[in-house]
Amino acid sequence: MCLQTAERVDAVTEKQYHVKRQVRLKDWLLTIGILCLAIGALALLANVASACPTCKAGLEHGDLAQQKYASGFYYSILFMMSMPFVILGTFGSFAYYSLRKAQTSDSQPDA
């Protein structure tokens, strides 16, 4: 009698497992679908957001002063975007070489 009850419990838990797995799969597919729609919407709107107003106005009018202003604005943005990588790279390199130097000095016997 106990064996039949154990088999029923196993069958019920297995069924519950498959139902939960199907629900998780549906949630995952829904998330992927929403993500694809969001990326598609951004791709369609990319033509609308072609440039910042300052750069666009400077290049449209053909005024040399405005073009220089737009060029300076462009390079300042590139400079600001590169700073986190430079800072993290500097500190990461310093930490790496400090640890490497400490490991080599620990592994070499004292003379």
C-alpha positions in Angstrom: 0.0 0.0 0.0 2.8 2.4 0.9 4.5 1.7 -2.4 1.5 2.8 -4.4 1.2 6.0 -2.4 4.9 6.8 -3.0 4.4 6.2 -6.7 1.4 8.6 -6.7 3.4 11.2 -4.8 6.3 10.8 -7.3 3.9 11.1 -10.2 2.2 14.3 -8.7 5.6 15.9 -8.0 6.8 15.1 -11.4 3.7 16.6 -13.0 4.1 19.7 -10.8 7.8 20.0 -11.9 6.8 19.9 -15.6 4.0 22.4 -15.1 6.5 24.8 -13.3 9.0 24.3 -16.0 6.5 25.1 -18.7 5.5 28.3 -16.8 9.2 29.3 -16.5 9.7 28.6 -20.2 6.7 30.8 -21.1 8.0 33.6 -18.9 11.4 33.4 -20.5 9.9 33.5 -24.0 7.7 36.4 -23.0 10.8 38.3 -21.7 12.8 37.5 -24.9 9.8 38.7 -27.1 9.5 42.0 -25.2 13.3 42.5 -25.5 13.2 41.9 -29.2 10.3 44.4 -29.6 12.2 47.0 -27.6 15.3 46.5 -29.8 13.2 46.7 -32.9 11.6 49.9 -31.8 15.0 51.4 -31.0 16.2 50.4 -34.4 13.3 52.1 -36.1 13.7 55.3 -34.1 17.5 55.5 -34.8 16.9 57.7 -37.9 15.0 60.2 -35.8 17.8 60.6 -33.2 20.6 61.3 -35.8 22.5 64.0 -33.9 22.5 66.4 -31.0 20.9 69.8 -31.9 24.2 71.7 -31.6 26.1 69.5 -34.0 23.2 69.2 -36.4 22.7 73.0 -36.5 26.4 73.7 -36.9 26.7 71.3 -39.8 23.5 72.4 -41.6 24.3 76.1 -41.8 27.8 75.7 -43.1 29.1 78.4 -40.7 32.8 77.7 -39.9 32.5 78.9 -36.3 29.5 76.7 -35.7 31.3 73.7 -37.3 34.3 74.2 -35.0 31.9 74.4 -32.0 30.2 71.2 -33.1 33.6 69.5 -33.6 34.8 70.6 -30.1 31.5 69.3 -28.6 32.0 66.0 -30.4 35.6 65.5 -29.2 34.6 66.4 -25.6 32.0 63.7 -25.6 34.6 61.2 -26.9 37.0 62.3 -24.2 34.4 61.9 -21.4 33.4 58.5 -22.8 37.0 57.2 -22.7 37.8 58.3 -19.2 36.1 55.4 -17.3 38.1 52.9 -19.4 41.3 54.8 -18.8 40.8 55.1 -15.1 39.7 51.5 -14.6 42.5 50.3 -16.9 45.1 52.3 -14.9 43.9 51.0 -11.5 43.5 47.4 -12.8 47.0 47.4 -14.3 48.5 48.8 -11.1 46.7 46.1 -9.0 47.8 43.3 -11.4 51.4 44.3 -11.5 51.5 44.8 -7.7 50.1 41.3 -7.1 52.4 39.8 -9.7 55.4 41.5 -8.1 54.3 40.3 -4.6 53.9 36.7 -5.9 57.3 36.6 -7.5 59.0 38.1 -4.5 57.3 35.5 -2.2 58.2 32.6 -4.5 61.9 33.4 -4.7 64.0 32.2 -1.8 66.0 34.8 0.2 69.7 34.9 -0.6 
